[in-house]
Structure formats: C-alpha cells, structure tokens
C-alpha cells in the first residue's frame, strides 16, 4: 500500500504570501510578486494534495494581483497628473 503524502507546507506558504501581497499596498510592485508567488505555491499544493489553505491563498493571491495593479496604476496616474 502506497502512503499518501499529505504535506500542507505549500498551502501554508500560499496563504502567507498571499496575505503579504494583499496587504502590501505600500510597495505594490513587491506585493504583486508576493501575490504571484502565492498563486504558484497554490498550484504546486493542489497538484500534491488539495487543501483549503491553498484555495484561500489562490483567491487572496488573485485579489492581491488585481488590487495591487489597480493601486500601482492609480499611483502612476496621480504622478503623471502632478507632472503636467
């Protein structure tokens, strides 16, 4: 009988990095990298063993990418408007 590896390390990493990315609006370019790494960790975890932590990391990671791109574009727009 084959023993199933039920490690959830990548799921935890996905959740933690997604939260850092989601709340990292002070430096959105770095926060986007954290959010993308959360998505990658989630995919790795889901291939090994599906967990709710990885799913939560995926959802928060996607929201982090979208939110930080929006925030970065808003900051750039403000800077451009001030330069005109």
Biopython code that builds the backbone (N, CA, C, O; Angstrom):
import numpy as np
from Bio.PDB.StructureBuilder import StructureBuilder

atoms = [
    (1, "UNK", "N", (0.839, -1.175, 0.000)),
    (1, "UNK", "CA", (0.000, 0.000, 0.000)),
    (1, "UNK", "C", (0.884, 1.238, 0.000)),
    (1, "UNK", "O", (1.817, 1.357, 0.795)),
    (2, "UNK", "N", (0.575, 2.154, -0.903)),
    (2, "UNK", "CA", (1.360, 3.381, -1.030)),
    (2, "UNK", "C", (0.880, 4.418, -0.026)),
    (2, "UNK", "O", (-0.314, 4.701, 0.078)),
    (3, "UNK", "N", (1.830, 4.976, 0.707)),
    (3, "UNK", "CA", (1.493, 6.012, 1.683)),
    (3, "UNK", "C", (1.350, 7.348, 0.962)),
    (3, "UNK", "O", (2.231, 7.750, 0.201)),
    (4, "UNK", "N", (0.236, 8.030, 1.206)),
    (4, "UNK", "CA", (-0.033, 9.313, 0.575)),
    (4, "UNK", "C", (0.640, 10.428, 1.367)),
    (4, "UNK", "O", (0.537, 10.485, 2.592)),
    (5, "UNK", "N", (1.330, 11.311, 0.653)),
    (5, "UNK", "CA", (1.985, 12.448, 1.297)),
    (5, "UNK", "C", (0.972, 13.588, 1.419)),
    (5, "UNK", "O", (0.577, 14.182, 0.417)),
    (6, "UNK", "N", (0.562, 13.884, 2.632)),
    (6, "UNK", "CA", (-0.448, 14.916, 2.872)),
    (6, "UNK", "C", (0.177, 16.163, 3.482)),
    (6, "UNK", "O", (-0.392, 16.774, 4.386)),
    (7, "UNK", "N", (1.337, 16.531, 2.986)),
    (7, "UNK", "CA", (2.012, 17.724, 3.464)),
    (7, "UNK", "C", (1.256, 18.963, 2.994)),
    (7, "UNK", "O", (0.806, 19.027, 1.850)),
    (8, "UNK", "N", (1.120, 19.938, 3.876)),
    (8, "UNK", "CA", (0.392, 21.159, 3.521)),
    (8, "UNK", "C", (1.303, 22.380, 3.551)),
    (8, "UNK", "O", (0.826, 23.507, 3.682)),
    (9, "UNK", "N", (2.606, 22.165, 3.431)),
    (9, "UNK", "CA", (3.568, 23.266, 3.507)),
    (9, "UNK", "C", (3.368, 24.316, 2.427)),
    (9, "UNK", "O", (3.429, 25.514, 2.702)),
    (10, "UNK", "N", (3.128, 23.872, 1.202)),
    (10, "UNK", "CA", (2.919, 24.838, 0.125)),
    (10, "UNK", "C", (1.586, 25.562, 0.274)),
    (10, "UNK", "O", (1.455, 26.705, -0.164)),
    (11, "UNK", "N", (0.608, 24.923, 0.878)),
    (11, "UNK", "CA", (-0.666, 25.586, 1.143)),
    (11, "UNK", "C", (-0.511, 26.712, 2.149)),
    (11, "UNK", "O", (-1.080, 27.791, 1.985)),
    (12, "UNK", "N", (0.263, 26.450, 3.187)),
    (12, "UNK", "CA", (0.533, 27.485, 4.186)),
    (12, "UNK", "C", (1.346, 28.620, 3.566)),
    (12, "UNK", "O", (1.071, 29.795, 3.807)),
    (13, "UNK", "N", (2.348, 28.257, 2.766)),
    (13, "UNK", "CA", (3.159, 29.275, 2.094)),
    (13, "UNK", "C", (2.298, 30.114, 1.153)),
    (13, "UNK", "O", (2.480, 31.327, 1.052)),
    (14, "UNK", "N", (1.367, 29.467, 0.470)),
    (14, "UNK", "CA", (0.463, 30.181, -0.426)),
    (14, "UNK", "C", (-0.385, 31.190, 0.337)),
    (14, "UNK", "O", (-0.537, 32.331, -0.098)),
    (15, "UNK", "N", (-0.932, 30.774, 1.466)),
    (15, "UNK", "CA", (-1.774, 31.667, 2.254)),
    (15, "UNK", "C", (-0.970, 32.837, 2.829)),
    (15, "UNK", "O", (-1.419, 33.982, 2.782)),
    (16, "UNK", "N", (0.199, 32.555, 3.362)),
    (16, "UNK", "CA", (1.015, 33.605, 3.979)),
    (16, "UNK", "C", (1.482, 34.619, 2.934)),
    (16, "UNK", "O", (1.367, 35.826, 3.149)),
    (17, "UNK", "N", (2.008, 34.137, 1.806)),
    (17, "UNK", "CA", (2.489, 35.070, 0.786)),
    (17, "UNK", "C", (1.345, 35.849, 0.142)),
    (17, "UNK", "O", (1.529, 36.992, -0.277)),
    (18, "UNK", "N", (0.164, 35.231, 0.062)),
    (18, "UNK", "CA", (-0.979, 35.971, -0.500)),
    (18, "UNK", "C", (-1.415, 37.090, 0.441)),
    (18, "UNK", "O", (-1.784, 38.172, -0.015)),
    (19, "UNK", "N", (-1.377, 36.841, 1.737)),
    (19, "UNK", "CA", (-1.733, 37.889, 2.698)),
    (19, "UNK", "C", (-0.711, 39.030, 2.682)),
    (19, "UNK", "O", (-1.083, 40.200, 2.777)),
    (20, "UNK", "N", (0.565, 38.690, 2.562)),
    (20, "UNK", "CA", (1.594, 39.731, 2.453)),
    (20, "UNK", "C", (1.369, 40.539, 1.182)),
    (20, "UNK", "O", (1.473, 41.765, 1.193)),
    (21, "UNK", "N", (1.062, 39.853, 0.097)),
    (21, "UNK", "CA", (0.811, 40.540, -1.162)),
    (21, "UNK", "C", (-0.443, 41.391, -1.131)),
    (21, "UNK", "O", (-0.475, 42.483, -1.699)),
    (22, "UNK", "N", (-1.474, 40.892, -0.469)),
    (22, "UNK", "CA", (-2.743, 41.617, -0.420)),
    (22, "UNK", "C", (-2.631, 42.892, 0.410)),
    (22, "UNK", "O", (-3.183, 43.931, 0.047)),
    (23, "UNK", "N", (-1.914, 42.804, 1.523)),
    (23, "UNK", "CA", (-1.791, 43.964, 2.409)),
    (23, "UNK", "C", (-0.508, 44.760, 2.172)),
    (23, "UNK", "O", (-0.177, 45.644, 2.963)),
    (24, "UNK", "N", (0.212, 44.459, 1.100)),
    (24, "UNK", "CA", (1.461, 45.159, 0.815)),
    (24, "UNK", "C", (1.289, 46.336, -0.108)),
    (24, "UNK", "O", (2.112, 46.553, -0.997)),
    (25, "UNK", "N", (0.237, 47.098, 0.086)),
    (25, "UNK", "CA", (-0.063, 48.216, -0.814)),
    (25, "UNK", "C", (0.922, 49.368, -0.693)),
    (25, "UNK", "O", (0.898, 50.285, -1.514)),
    (26, "UNK", "N", (1.783, 49.339, 0.309)),
    (26, "UNK", "CA", (2.782, 50.396, 0.461)),
    (26, "UNK", "C", (3.800, 50.315, -0.685)),
    (26, "UNK", "O", (4.265, 51.338, -1.190)),
    (27, "UNK", "N", (4.129, 49.113, -1.075)),
    (27, "UNK", "CA", (5.050, 48.876, -2.192)),
    (27, "UNK", "C", (4.377, 47.897, -3.158)),
    (27, "UNK", "O", (4.648, 46.697, -3.102)),
    (28, "UNK", "N", (3.508, 48.389, -4.038)),
    (28, "UNK", "CA", (2.707, 47.487, -4.866)),
    (28, "UNK", "C", (3.509, 46.613, -5.822)),
    (28, "UNK", "O", (3.078, 45.508, -6.151)),
    (29, "UNK", "N", (4.658, 47.085, -6.271)),
    (29, "UNK", "CA", (5.459, 46.278, -7.193)),
    (29, "UNK", "C", (6.021, 45.042, -6.497)),
    (29, "UNK", "O", (6.157, 43.993, -7.127)),
    (30, "UNK", "N", (6.345, 45.146, -5.228)),
    (30, "UNK", "CA", (6.803, 43.977, -4.463)),
    (30, "UNK", "C", (5.614, 43.112, -4.073)),
    (30, "UNK", "O", (5.707, 41.884, -4.084)),
    (31, "UNK", "N", (4.505, 43.740, -3.732)),
    (31, "UNK", "CA", (3.307, 42.994, -3.340)),
    (31, "UNK", "C", (2.777, 42.137, -4.489)),
    (31, "UNK", "O", (2.248, 41.049, -4.262)),
    (32, "UNK", "N", (2.918, 42.626, -5.716)),
    (32, "UNK", "CA", (2.495, 41.827, -6.869)),
    (32, "UNK", "C", (3.328, 40.556, -6.959)),
    (32, "UNK", "O", (2.803, 39.491, -7.282)),
    (33, "UNK", "N", (4.623, 40.661, -6.676)),
    (33, "UNK", "CA", (5.483, 39.466, -6.704)),
    (33, "UNK", "C", (5.070, 38.455, -5.634)),
    (33, "UNK", "O", (5.071, 37.250, -5.886)),
    (34, "UNK", "N", (4.718, 38.941, -4.442)),
    (34, "UNK", "CA", (4.244, 38.043, -3.393)),
    (34, "UNK", "C", (2.939, 37.366, -3.801)),
    (34, "UNK", "O", (2.756, 36.174, -3.553)),
    (35, "UNK", "N", (2.042, 38.107, -4.416)),
    (35, "UNK", "CA", (0.763, 37.539, -4.834)),
    (35, "UNK", "C", (0.945, 36.496, -5.930)),
    (35, "UNK", "O", (0.274, 35.464, -5.931)),
    (36, "UNK", "N", (1.852, 36.767, -6.860)),
    (36, "UNK", "CA", (2.121, 35.783, -7.923)),
    (36, "UNK", "C", (2.763, 34.532, -7.339)),
    (36, "UNK", "O", (2.437, 33.420, -7.756)),
    (37, "UNK", "N", (3.667, 34.696, -6.382)),
    (37, "UNK", "CA", (4.271, 33.515, -5.758)),
    (37, "UNK", "C", (3.229, 32.717, -4.984)),
    (37, "UNK", "O", (3.329, 31.493, -4.903)),
    (38, "UNK", "N", (2.234, 33.385, -4.416)),
    (38, "UNK", "CA", (1.154, 32.672, -3.730)),
    (38, "UNK", "C", (0.379, 31.800, -4.712)),
    (38, "UNK", "O", (0.006, 30.673, -4.387)),
    (39, "UNK", "N", (0.138, 32.318, -5.902)),
    (39, "UNK", "CA", (-0.573, 31.536, -6.918)),
    (39, "UNK", "C", (0.252, 30.324, -7.331)),
    (39, "UNK", "O", (-0.293, 29.235, -7.508)),
    (40, "UNK", "N", (1.555, 30.503, -7.486)),
    (40, "UNK", "CA", (2.437, 29.392, -7.848)),
    (40, "UNK", "C", (2.444, 28.332, -6.746)),
    (40, "UNK", "O", (2.336, 27.139, -7.032)),
    (41, "UNK", "N", (2.571, 28.763, -5.482)),
    (41, "UNK", "CA", (2.547, 27.812, -4.365)),
    (41, "UNK", "C", (1.229, 27.050, -4.313)),
    (41, "UNK", "O", (1.201, 25.862, -3.991)),
    (42, "UNK", "N", (0.139, 27.741, -4.634)),
    (42, "UNK", "CA", (-1.161, 27.100, -4.630)),
    (42, "UNK", "C", (-1.233, 26.003, -5.679)),
    (42, "UNK", "O", (-1.731, 24.910, -5.410)),
    (43, "UNK", "N", (-0.742, 26.291, -6.864)),
    (43, "UNK", "CA", (-0.772, 25.286, -7.933)),
    (43, "UNK", "C", (0.055, 24.066, -7.549)),
    (43, "UNK", "O", (-0.363, 22.933, -7.790)),
    (44, "UNK", "N", (1.220, 24.285, -6.955)),
    (44, "UNK", "CA", (2.060, 23.167, -6.506)),
    (44, "UNK", "C", (1.324, 22.348, -5.453)),
    (44, "UNK", "O", (1.309, 21.119, -5.520)),
    (45, "UNK", "N", (0.712, 23.027, -4.479)),
    (45, "UNK", "CA", (-0.013, 22.318, -3.415)),
    (45, "UNK", "C", (-1.203, 21.546, -3.974)),
    (45, "UNK", "O", (-1.439, 20.407, -3.572)),
    (46, "UNK", "N", (-1.951, 22.141, -4.887)),
    (46, "UNK", "CA", (-3.141, 21.477, -5.428)),
    (46, "UNK", "C", (-2.767, 20.238, -6.230)),
    (46, "UNK", "O", (-3.554, 19.293, -6.291)),
    (47, "UNK", "N", (-1.591, 20.215, -6.846)),
    (47, "UNK", "CA", (-1.152, 19.027, -7.576)),
    (47, "UNK", "C", (-0.766, 17.900, -6.626)),
    (47, "UNK", "O", (-0.948, 16.725, -6.944)),
    (48, "UNK", "N", (-0.232, 18.258, -5.462)),
    (48, "UNK", "CA", (0.171, 17.236, -4.489)),
    (48, "UNK", "C", (-1.014, 16.731, -3.672)),
    (48, "UNK", "O", (-1.299, 15.534, -3.640)),
    (49, "UNK", "N", (-1.692, 17.655, -3.020)),
    (49, "UNK", "CA", (-2.807, 17.311, -2.146)),
    (49, "UNK", "C", (-3.654, 18.558, -1.959)),
    (49, "UNK", "O", (-3.157, 19.586, -1.499)),
    (50, "UNK", "N", (-4.918, 18.473, -2.307)),
    (50, "UNK", "CA", (-5.782, 19.656, -2.259)),
    (50, "UNK", "C", (-6.120, 20.027, -0.814)),
    (50, "UNK", "O", (-6.528, 19.188, -0.011)),
    (51, "UNK", "N", (-5.935, 21.308, -0.516)),
    (51, "UNK", "CA", (-6.267, 21.815, 0.820)),
    (51, "UNK", "C", (-7.022, 23.129, 0.693)),
    (51, "UNK", "O", (-6.929, 23.825, -0.318)),
    (52, "UNK", "N", (-7.759, 23.448, 1.721)),
    (52, "UNK", "CA", (-8.479, 24.715, 1.766)),
    (52, "UNK", "C", (-7.539, 25.904, 1.915)),
    (52, "UNK", "O", (-7.838, 27.002, 1.446)),
    (53, "UNK", "N", (-6.399, 25.680, 2.572)),
    (53, "UNK", "CA", (-5.420, 26.759, 2.722)),
    (53, "UNK", "C", (-4.908, 27.216, 1.363)),
    (53, "UNK", "O", (-4.769, 28.414, 1.114)),
    (54, "UNK", "N", (-4.631, 26.264, 0.492)),
    (54, "UNK", "CA", (-4.138, 26.609, -0.839)),
    (54, "UNK", "C", (-5.215, 27.326, -1.645)),
    (54, "UNK", "O", (-4.915, 28.268, -2.379)),
    (55, "UNK", "N", (-6.451, 26.894, -1.516)),
    (55, "UNK", "CA", (-7.544, 27.563, -2.226)),
    (55, "UNK", "C", (-7.716, 28.993, -1.729)),
    (55, "UNK", "O", (-7.916, 29.910, -2.526)),
    (56, "UNK", "N", (-7.639, 29.183, -0.425)),
    (56, "UNK", "CA", (-7.724, 30.533, 0.135)),
    (56, "UNK", "C", (-6.552, 31.380, -0.347)),
    (56, "UNK", "O", (-6.724, 32.557, -0.662)),
    (57, "UNK", "N", (-5.368, 30.788, -0.404)),
    (57, "UNK", "CA", (-4.200, 31.501, -0.919)),
    (57, "UNK", "C", (-4.362, 31.896, -2.370)),
    (57, "UNK", "O", (-3.919, 32.968, -2.783)),
    (58, "UNK", "N", (-5.003, 31.024, -3.153)),
    (58, "UNK", "CA", (-5.242, 31.337, -4.560)),
    (58, "UNK", "C", (-6.194, 32.516, -4.710)),
    (58, "UNK", "O", (-5.929, 33.437, -5.482)),
    (59, "UNK", "N", (-7.289, 32.490, -3.984)),
    (59, "UNK", "CA", (-8.281, 33.565, -4.083)),
    (59, "UNK", "C", (-7.689, 34.894, -3.626)),
    (59, "UNK", "O", (-7.838, 35.909, -4.306)),
    (60, "UNK", "N", (-7.021, 34.889, -2.479)),
    (60, "UNK", "CA", (-6.430, 36.125, -1.972)),
    (60, "UNK", "C", (-5.281, 36.582, -2.866)),
    (60, "UNK", "O", (-5.074, 37.782, -3.046)),
    (61, "UNK", "N", (-4.532, 35.631, -3.426)),
    (61, "UNK", "CA", (-3.446, 35.979, -4.338)),
    (61, "UNK", "C", (-3.949, 36.660, -5.600)),
    (61, "UNK", "O", (-3.363, 37.643, -6.055)),
    (62, "UNK", "N", (-5.039, 36.139, -6.170)),
    (62, "UNK", "CA", (-5.622, 36.759, -7.367)),
    (62, "UNK", "C", (-6.146, 38.156, -7.038)),
    (62, "UNK", "O", (-5.933, 39.100, -7.800)),
    (63, "UNK", "N", (-6.833, 38.283, -5.897)),
    (63, "UNK", "CA", (-7.310, 39.602, -5.483)),
    (63, "UNK", "C", (-6.148, 40.560, -5.229)),
    (63, "UNK", "O", (-6.240, 41.753, -5.518)),
    (64, "UNK", "N", (-5.056, 40.025, -4.688)),
    (64, "UNK", "CA", (-3.872, 40.854, -4.444)),
    (64, "UNK", "C", (-3.248, 41.356, -5.730)),
    (64, "UNK", "O", (-2.853, 42.518, -5.819)),
    (65, "UNK", "N", (-3.156, 40.481, -6.736)),
    (65, "UNK", "CA", (-2.601, 40.911, -8.022)),
    (65, "UNK", "C", (-3.467, 41.998, -8.641)),
    (65, "UNK", "O", (-2.958, 43.033, -9.071)),
    (66, "UNK", "N", (-4.770, 41.766, -8.688)),
    (66, "UNK", "CA", (-5.696, 42.736, -9.290)),
    (66, "UNK", "C", (-5.672, 44.057, -8.512)),
    (66, "UNK", "O", (-5.566, 45.130, -9.106)),
    (67, "UNK", "N", (-5.770, 43.971, -7.192)),
    (67, "UNK", "CA", (-5.787, 45.179, -6.368)),
    (67, "UNK", "C", (-4.495, 45.973, -6.451)),
    (67, "UNK", "O", (-4.525, 47.202, -6.515)),
    (68, "UNK", "N", (-3.362, 45.285, -6.451)),
    (68, "UNK", "CA", (-2.082, 45.998, -6.494)),
    (68, "UNK", "C", (-1.793, 46.581, -7.867)),
    (68, "UNK", "O", (-1.167, 47.636, -7.968)),
    (69, "UNK", "N", (-2.238, 45.911, -8.930)),
    (69, "UNK", "CA", (-2.094, 46.504, -10.262)),
    (69, "UNK", "C", (-2.945, 47.773, -10.346)),
    (69, "UNK", "O", (-2.500, 48.795, -10.867)),
    (70, "UNK", "N", (-4.163, 47.695, -9.830)),
    (70, "UNK", "CA", (-5.025, 48.879, -9.807)),
    (70, "UNK", "C", (-4.390, 50.001, -8.989)),
    (70, "UNK", "O", (-4.392, 51.154, -9.420)),
    (71, "UNK", "N", (-3.852, 49.682, -7.826)),
    (71, "UNK", "CA", (-3.223, 50.674, -6.965)),
    (71, "UNK", "C", (-1.983, 51.266, -7.633)),
    (71, "UNK", "O", (-1.757, 52.473, -7.551)),
    (72, "UNK", "N", (-1.183, 50.435, -8.288)),
    (72, "UNK", "CA", (0.017, 50.914, -8.969)),
    (72, "UNK", "C", (-0.357, 51.845, -10.123)),
    (72, "UNK", "O", (0.279, 52.882, -10.309)),
    (73, "UNK", "N", (-1.373, 51.490, -10.892)),
    (73, "UNK", "CA", (-1.825, 52.355, -11.983)),
    (73, "UNK", "C", (-2.387, 53.669, -11.451)),
    (73, "UNK", "O", (-2.193, 54.722, -12.058)),
    (74, "UNK", "N", (-3.078, 53.608, -10.324)),
    (74, "UNK", "CA", (-3.598, 54.836, -9.709)),
    (74, "UNK", "C", (-2.460, 55.746, -9.267)),
    (74, "UNK", "O", (-2.514, 56.955, -9.493)),
    (75, "UNK", "N", (-1.442, 55.187, -8.648)),
    (75, "UNK", "CA", (-0.287, 55.989, -8.228)),
    (75, "UNK", "C", (0.424, 56.607, -9.423)),
    (75, "UNK", "O", (0.823, 57.770, -9.381)),
    (76, "UNK", "N", (0.582, 55.831, -10.485)),
    (76, "UNK", "CA", (1.230, 56.365, -11.684)),
    (76, "UNK", "C", (0.403, 57.481, -12.305)),
    (76, "UNK", "O", (0.954, 58.477, -12.775)),
    (77, "UNK", "N", (-0.895, 57.322, -12.309)),
    (77, "UNK", "CA", (-1.777, 58.356, -12.843)),
    (77, "UNK", "C", (-1.691, 59.642, -12.016)),
    (77, "UNK", "O", (-1.664, 60.741, -12.572)),
    (78, "UNK", "N", (-1.648, 59.503, -10.718)),
    (78, "UNK", "CA", (-1.505, 60.674, -9.841)),
    (78, "UNK", "C", (-0.175, 61.377, -10.092)),
    (78, "UNK", "O", (-0.113, 62.605, -10.142)),
    (79, "UNK", "N", (0.874, 60.598, -10.247)),
    (79, "UNK", "CA", (2.185, 61.193, -10.514)),
    (79, "UNK", "C", (2.205, 61.890, -11.872)),
    (79, "UNK", "O", (2.806, 62.955, -12.012)),
    (80, "UNK", "N", (1.560, 61.303, -12.861)),
    (80, "UNK", "CA", (1.522, 61.925, -14.190)),
    (80, "UNK", "C", (0.686, 63.200, -14.175)),
    (80, "UNK", "O", (1.048, 64.179, -14.829)),
    (81, "UNK", "N", (-0.398, 63.205, -13.459)),
    (81, "UNK", "CA", (-1.250, 64.395, -13.379)),
    (81, "UNK", "C", (-0.526, 65.538, -12.671)),
    (81, "UNK", "O", (-0.708, 66.705, -13.018)),
    (82, "UNK", "N", (0.283, 65.201, -11.692)),
    (82, "UNK", "CA", (1.039, 66.231, -10.986)),
    (82, "UNK", "C", (2.172, 66.775, -11.825)),
    (82, "UNK", "O", (2.612, 67.904, -11.606)),
    (83, "UNK", "N", (2.659, 65.995, -12.785)),
    (83, "UNK", "CA", (3.778, 66.427, -13.611)),
    (83, "UNK", "C", (3.329, 67.293, -14.782)),
    (83, "UNK", "O", (4.161, 67.946, -15.412)),
    (84, "UNK", "N", (2.040, 67.313, -15.088)),
    (84, "UNK", "CA", (1.540, 68.095, -16.240)),
    (84, "UNK", "C", (1.391, 69.556, -15.878)),
    (84, "UNK", "O", (0.985, 70.361, -16.715)),
]
sb = StructureBuilder()
sb.init_structure("model")
sb.init_model(0)
sb.init_chain("A")
sb.init_seg("    ")
for serial, (resi, resn, name, xyz) in enumerate(atoms, 1):
    if name == "N":
        sb.init_residue(resn, " ", resi, " ")
    sb.init_atom(name, np.array(xyz, "f"), 0.0, 1.0, " ", f" {name:<3s}", serial, name[0])
structure = sb.get_structure()
